[in-house]
């Protein structure tokens, strides 16, 4: 599955149907284990980048439903964050209010349970929404409280382009979510 994710990120859109989806089906409910949440969210992000939005939504929605049903508080903030990203990728600017609501809830849960990495990632997603809305202050406010606490977190490096408004995709174009 991990090799499939790497292949998808490299541009092979056929790998999802050929390798990843069958592998996830074969491991059935094990795909919802906490250790696989980062994989599921990375997969959804890679699918979105390749224009496979419905597949990303299917993967994330199943994972969110399972985590909600089992009350998996560890995985939910990151899964909700990914769900918000998929929603914006699917519906664009119209999805910003719904995505923002999901992200605020995810961030609150991450704060409640002290999940700093999830706090950082939720804050980064909120910051990107702030930029999409043209609200730099909201973007900065979303990131700053986390950066004060998490100076060494690797996700903080991703904040710099967002804060400066220079975030770009691999082709050098402004990143759109």
Secondary structure per residue as TSV (DSSP state, phi and psi in degrees):
chain	resnum	aa	ss	phi	psi
A	1	X	-	360.0	-42.0
A	2	X	H	-64.2	-40.0
A	3	X	H	-63.0	-38.4
A	4	X	H	-60.3	-40.8
A	5	X	H	-62.5	-43.4
A	6	X	H	-62.3	-41.9
A	7	X	H	-64.4	-39.9
A	8	X	H	-63.1	-45.6
A	9	X	H	-60.8	-30.9
A	10	X	T	-80.4	-6.0
A	11	X	T	116.6	-3.1
A	12	X	-	-83.2	92.8
A	13	X	T	-74.8	-14.8
A	14	X	T	-77.3	-16.7
A	15	X	H	-65.9	-26.6
A	16	X	I	-63.4	-54.2
A	17	X	I	-68.8	-35.2
A	18	X	I	-77.6	-39.7
A	19	X	I	-124.1	-52.5
A	20	X	I	-68.2	-52.6
A	21	X	H	-59.8	-46.0
A	22	X	H	-61.9	-37.5
A	23	X	H	-65.4	-42.0
A	24	X	H	-67.1	-35.6
A	25	X	H	-66.4	-40.4
A	26	X	H	-69.7	-29.5
A	27	X	H	-88.6	-5.6
A	28	X	G	49.5	-124.9
A	29	X	G	-70.7	-14.4
A	30	X	G	-64.3	-20.9
A	31	X	G	-66.7	-12.2
A	32	X	G	-94.5	1.6
A	33	X	S	-59.0	147.1
A	34	X	H	-52.1	-39.5
A	35	X	H	-65.4	-17.8
A	36	X	H	-97.3	-5.1
A	37	X	H	-57.2	-44.5
A	38	X	H	-61.5	-35.0
A	39	X	H	-64.6	-47.0
A	40	X	H	-60.5	-43.1
A	41	X	H	-70.0	-38.7
A	42	X	H	-64.5	-38.6
A	43	X	H	-63.0	-46.3
A	44	X	H	-60.6	-42.4
A	45	X	H	-63.8	-42.9
A	46	X	H	-65.1	-40.4
A	47	X	H	-62.2	-42.1
A	48	X	H	-61.5	-44.0
A	49	X	H	-61.8	-27.2
A	50	X	T	-95.6	9.1
A	51	X	T	79.1	12.5
A	52	X	-	-98.3	61.0
A	53	X	H	-65.7	-43.1
A	54	X	H	-64.6	-36.6
A	55	X	H	-66.5	-40.8
A	56	X	H	-62.3	-44.0
A	57	X	H	-62.7	-40.9
A	58	X	H	-62.4	-45.5
A	59	X	H	-62.8	-48.4
A	60	X	H	-69.7	-43.9
A	61	X	H	-60.1	-41.2
A	62	X	H	-64.4	-40.2
A	63	X	H	-69.7	-41.7
A	64	X	H	-63.9	-43.2
A	65	X	H	-60.2	-44.7
A	66	X	H	-65.4	-46.3
A	67	X	H	-63.6	-36.5
A	68	X	H	-68.1	-45.4
A	69	X	H	-62.7	-37.6
A	70	X	T	-94.8	2.7
A	71	X	T	57.1	44.7
A	72	X	-	-81.5	83.3
A	73	X	H	-66.2	-22.9
A	74	X	H	-71.6	-41.0
A	75	X	H	-86.8	-28.7
A	76	X	H	-56.5	-45.3
A	77	X	H	-57.7	-43.0
A	78	X	H	-71.5	-38.0
A	79	X	H	-66.7	-40.9
A	80	X	H	-63.3	-39.5
A	81	X	H	-59.8	-46.5
A	82	X	H	-64.9	-37.3
A	83	X	H	-61.0	-42.3
A	84	X	H	-62.7	-41.3
A	85	X	H	-63.9	-42.1
A	86	X	H	-65.7	-39.9
A	87	X	H	-59.6	-45.3
A	88	X	H	-67.8	-38.7
A	89	X	H	-63.0	-33.8
A	90	X	H	-78.1	-47.4
A	91	X	H	-113.2	2.0
A	92	X	G	63.1	-145.0
A	93	X	G	-59.1	-29.4
A	94	X	G	-63.4	-24.6
A	95	X	G	-88.5	-5.9
A	96	X	H	-56.1	-48.3
A	97	X	H	-59.6	-43.8
A	98	X	H	-66.2	-42.8
A	99	X	H	-63.3	-41.6
A	100	X	H	-61.5	-41.7
A	101	X	H	-62.3	-44.1
A	102	X	H	-62.3	-44.2
A	103	X	H	-66.3	-38.6
A	104	X	H	-62.7	-42.4
A	105	X	H	-65.3	-42.0
A	106	X	H	-63.3	-43.8
A	107	X	H	-63.3	-41.9
A	108	X	H	-61.9	-43.5
A	109	X	H	-65.0	-42.4
A	110	X	H	-60.6	-41.4
A	111	X	H	-66.1	-44.0
A	112	X	H	-56.5	-41.4
A	113	X	H	-98.9	2.9
A	114	X	T	73.7	27.7
A	115	X	-	-85.7	87.2
A	116	X	H	-64.9	-38.2
A	117	X	H	-63.6	-42.4
A	118	X	H	-67.9	-35.1
A	119	X	H	-59.3	-45.8
A	120	X	H	-62.0	-47.1
A	121	X	H	-66.5	-39.9
A	122	X	H	-63.9	-41.4
A	123	X	H	-63.3	-39.9
A	124	X	H	-63.6	-41.7
A	125	X	H	-65.7	-40.2
A	126	X	H	-62.8	-38.5
A	127	X	H	-63.7	-41.8
A	128	X	H	-62.8	-38.9
A	129	X	H	-63.7	-39.4
A	130	X	H	-58.7	-42.7
A	131	X	H	-65.9	-39.6
A	132	X	H	-61.5	-35.1
A	133	X	T	-82.3	-5.9
A	134	X	T	78.2	23.1
A	135	X	-	-112.7	86.7
A	136	X	H	-63.6	-34.5
A	137	X	H	-63.1	-43.7
A	138	X	H	-62.4	-38.4
A	139	X	H	-63.0	-46.8
A	140	X	H	-65.3	-44.2
A	141	X	H	-62.1	-33.1
A	142	X	H	-68.0	-34.7
A	143	X	H	-90.8	-41.0
A	144	X	H	-54.7	-46.7
A	145	X	H	-59.4	-34.3
A	146	X	H	-73.2	-41.0
A	147	X	H	-65.5	-30.4
A	148	X	H	-62.3	-37.3
A	149	X	H	-89.8	-23.8
A	150	X	-	-124.0	48.7
A	151	X	T	-55.1	-33.8
A	152	X	T	-90.8	-4.0
A	153	X	-	-65.1	136.2
A	154	X	T	-66.5	-28.5
A	155	X	T	-67.5	-19.8
A	156	X	H	-62.8	-34.0
A	157	X	H	-58.0	-30.6
A	158	X	H	-72.0	-17.9
A	159	X	H	-70.7	-33.5
A	160	X	H	-54.5	-51.0
A	161	X	H	-63.6	-35.0
A	162	X	H	-65.4	-43.8
A	163	X	H	-65.5	-34.8
A	164	X	H	-88.9	-4.7
A	165	X	T	75.4	19.3
A	166	X	-	-112.4	23.8
A	167	X	-	-69.6	132.0
A	168	X	B	-136.4	157.6
A	169	X	-	-84.5	-174.7
A	170	X	T	-64.5	-21.4
A	171	X	T	-90.4	3.6
A	172	X	S	85.1	4.4
A	173	X	S	-88.6	155.0
A	174	X	B	-56.1	135.4
A	175	X	-	-72.7	134.3
A	176	X	-	-120.0	134.2
A	177	X	-	-109.3	360.0
